[in-house]
Amino acid sequence: MFGSLGWPEMLTLIVVALLVFGPDKLPGVIRDAAQMLRTVRNLAKDARSQIKTELGPEFSDFDMDSLNPRSFVRKNLFEDDDEDDRPGRPRTEPRRAPGAQGETKPTYDPDTI
């Protein structure tokens, strides 16, 4: 969850929270924030399970993580296409350098266009 925060940022957040809420209220605020986070996670988990049951058995193999924007971007932008073995996806041939063996020259003059 805090993968992008380093120790200096965490220390800064703790000091700011200590100054804003004070040492006597800070444990209660942390407890309330943790309870709210648990509640939100449970709501998300329940929503996922409800969506799966509502979709029915036709979508039993549907991957809910594919709806996560971070997963979507990582999958479609940062993964290699070589590992993509989905059916129905056309394979693209690698481009060859001009003048490579087996390449035919165009029947028109490209300089006239």
N, C-alpha and C positions, 0 to 999 in steps of 0.2 A: 504494500500500500504506500509506503513512504520510500519507495525505491529511488526516487529522484532527489530526495532530501539527504544531505550529508549531515555530519555531526555539528558543524558550525551553524547550519540553518536550524537544526533541532534545538540547539542550545539557545539560539536567539528567540525561537518561539516560546521556549520555557521561561526565559527571562521576561519577555513581554507579557505572557500570561500571568506570571507572578506579580508584575507591576500593575496590571490592569485589575485582576481579581483579588489580589492580596493573598497572603499565606493562609489565612483562615478559611476563605471561600474556595480556594483552588482545588482541594480534594473533592468537594461536592460538585464543582463544575466539571471536573474530569470524569467523575462517576456518571453524571447526567449525560455527558457527551458519549461515553462508552455505551450507555444504555440506549441512547438514540441510534448509534451506529449499529448495535445489535438488532434493534427493531427494524431499521431500514434494510439490513441484510436479510432478515426473516421475511419481510414483505416482498423483496425481490425473489427470494427462493420460492415462496408460495405462488407468486405470479408466474414464474417459470413452470412450476408443476401444473398450475391451472391451465396454462396455454397448451402444454403437452397433452393433458387429458382432453381439452376441448378440440384439439386438432384431430385426435383419434389415431387409430393404428396406421393410417396411411402415411403419417408423418412421424412414425416412431423412430426412424433413423435420422430425423432432422437435428442438426447440430445448432443448439441455441447460442453457442459461443461465436458462431459466424455472424450474429447480429451485433456483436460488440464492435464498435467502430475501430478500436485499436487493433483487434484481431483481423478485421477486414482489410485495413491498410497494410498491416504486416504481411498478410497472406498475398495480397494482390500487387504490392509494390516491392517488397523486399525479398520474397522467396524466388528461387529459380524456377523457370518454366519447365526445366528438364524433369523436375520431380512431380510435375502435374500430370497425373494419369487419369484424369476424369474422362469418362466416355463422352463422345460427342464434341470434344474440343479438338479442332484441327491442329495437326502438328505442322509447324512451320519449318521449312528447310533453311539451313543457315545460308546467309548471303555469301556469295563468292566474290572475290576481287575481280575487277574488270580484266578481261583477257585471260581469265582462268580457263583451264582445260574443260571442254564440254559446253562452254558458253557460246551462244550464237549472237552474231551482231544484229542490231535492229535493221529492218528493211527500209527505214527512212533515215534521213539525215537529221540528227539531233540538233545541229547548229541552225537549222532553218526555223525552228519553232520559237 
